[in-house]
Amino acid sequence: MRIHRSILEPIYEDPVYETRIEGYDKGLINSWQIGRQLAQRDTELVAEVLRGELPSLGVKGGIDKKKKPKFKFKYGCLWYLAQLQGLKGVDLDVDLNQEVELVCSRTKIKVIFTSDMSKYCPPEEEES
């Protein structure tokens, strides 16, 4: 299922958690709206994403500037991808059934954005 929303639509905030996060769009519209709001407040962050960087945004998918990466690729969530599109000022366009690969221009690390949470949230270790 593809979730699309035009950048021409006004930013809104839905006060109802269930429709914002648990609705048909799985929270992607909310994440995109957050990205659009961040873009209005943080021009340096916008500049980073327009340069092709994948900065930390509070959801799985970004690459922390302070830590030296120990991997060639990682998985990220579609919420990150939606926030990134909002920061870029483009339409929300995410297919829940497709994985999207982006490479951070700063670190050269590939991030694979997926709806499969088992890929980016490993199971907790069992207690012995």
TAFEN-V106630 format. One record per backbone hydrogen bond with DSSP energy under -0.5 kcal/mol. CO is the residue of the C=O (numbers start at 1). NH is the residue of the N-H. If there is no record, write none. Layout:
((CO,NH) (CO,NH))
This chain:
((1,96) (2,4) (3,94) (5,92) (6,9) (12,14) (13,15) (15,17) (16,20) (17,21) (17,22) (18,22) (20,30) (23,26) (25,28) (27,31) (28,32) (29,33) (30,34) (31,35) (32,36) (33,37) (34,38) (35,39) (36,40) (37,41) (38,41) (38,42) (42,46) (43,47) (44,48) (45,49) (46,50) (47,51) (48,53) (49,52) (52,105) (54,63) (59,57) (59,62) (60,77) (62,64) (67,69) (72,110) (74,112) (76,114) (77,80) (77,81) (78,82) (79,83) (80,84) (81,85) (82,86) (83,87) (84,88) (85,89) (85,90) (86,89) (91,93) (92,5) (94,3) (94,96) (95,98) (100,113) (102,111) (104,108) (109,104) (110,74) (111,102) (111,113) (112,76) (113,100) (114,78) (115,117) (116,119) (116,120) (117,120) (117,121))
